[in-house]
Structure formats: structure tokens, C-alpha cells
Amino acid sequence: MWTPAASMSTFEILFRLTVVVVLSSYLYLKHRQRVRRRSERYKPAEWTGKPIDVTQLKPILEKLRRDYLGARQPSIGVSFHRSLLGLARQTVARLAYFQERESHEQAHAHGR
């Protein structure tokens, strides 16, 4: 019975094992670097926080306090929703499944 080790010299076996060890070590070191970077990024004890600029929010809040309905964004009307439903209906009707079905039904109806 033939075995791969029988045809390889001792040098080839050691060379291949060395390559496997070197590549495995490289992958392990890269993995450790990634894990260390992640743990350094997420240390809650060192979070300092960032201030926000409220100067842009002040006028909006004042307008909201004075006139709630005026500051509210306009609602989208019923006609908009109906047009969306019509568009969806047209899109679904154009799908190949429904086109085939329609042509089969027409052929069946004309065949009688």
C-alpha cells in the first residue's frame, strides 16, 4: 500500500511542518492583535464623552414651545398613500409570474 510519507523525504516533511507552524503562528498573532484593538477601543472606564452643540437645537425647541402644530412636519395625505398602492399594484402586475398567468387564462378562454 502506498502512503504519502513513504515517497517524501525527511526534509520535505520537516519543510511542510515548518510552513504549517509559521503560517499558524502568523494567523494566531494577527488574531491576538485584532482582539487587543477591540478591547482597547471599548473601555467604558476611559470614555470621556463628547459635548453636543445645542445652538442649532435652541431655535427649534423655542418654535416647538411656542407653536406645537406649526413646528410639526406636514403629514402625508391619503392621496399619497393611494398613489403608492397604485404603483405597487402596477409593479406586481408586471411581474413575469402574473404575465404568464394572464396569457394562459386568455388562451384557455379563447380555446373554448
N, C-alpha and C positions, 0 to 999 in steps of 0.2 A: 504494500500500500504506500502511495506517495504522500508525503507531508511537506508543507512549505518549508519547515525548519530544516529538513534534510537537504534541500537544494540551496539554502542560503548559507553563506559563510558566517563565522562568528562576528566578523567585522560588520557585515550587513545588519545582523540582528542588533548589535550594540549601537550602530548608527541610527537605526529606526527607533529604538528605545530612547536614545538621546533626543531625537527630534520630537518624539511624543512628550517627553519630560519638559523640554524647552517650551513648546507650544502651550502645554498645560499650565506651566508656571506663568507665562505671559498672560494668558487668559485670567488666571487667578488674581494676578496683580492688578490688571485692569478692572476687574470686578471690585476689588477692595477699594481702588481709587474712586469708583462711582459711588460706592456705599458711603465712603467718608465725605465726599462732596455733598451728598444728600443730607447726611446728618449734620454737617456744618451749617447748611442753609436753614434748617428748621429747628433752631434752638430757641424756644419761647422765652427763656430767661434773658436772652440778649436782644429781644425785639425792642426797638426804641419807638416804633410807631412813626407815622408821618402826619403832619398837620394838613388840614384841608383848607382851601381858600374859600371862605364863606362870603366874600364880597360879591360874587356873582349870584349867590343864593338870596341875599338880603332883599333886593328889589322884587324878586319873585314871591318871597314869603309875604312881603308887605302888600303886594297886589292880591294875594290869596286871602289875607286877613281882611282887606277892605271889601272885596267883592268875590265871593267864592264862585258863583256861577260865571262871572266874567273871566276868571282865570282858568276855568275848566276848558279843556280842549273840546272842540265841537265833536259831537257824536256822529258816527256814520249812519246815514239814513237807511231806511228799508229798501229803497231803490238800489242802493249799492249792493246789498246782500242778494237781492233778486238777480241783479246782473251777474254776480259771482256764481250763483246757482245755474243760471242760463249758460254761462261759459263752461262750467263743469259738465253740464248736460251735453253740450256740443262736443266737448273733448272726449267724453266717454263714448258718445255715438260714433265718433270717428275711429275708434279702436278697431283693429282687424277682426277681433272676435265677433263684434256686433255687425260689422260689414258683411262677413261671411254668412252669419245667421240670417241677415236680411235677404241676401241674394238666394239662399236656399229656400227661404219661405216664399219668395216671389216665384221661383222656378216650380215649386210644389203647387202653388196656387194656379199658375198658368197651365200646368200639366193636367189638371182635372177637367 
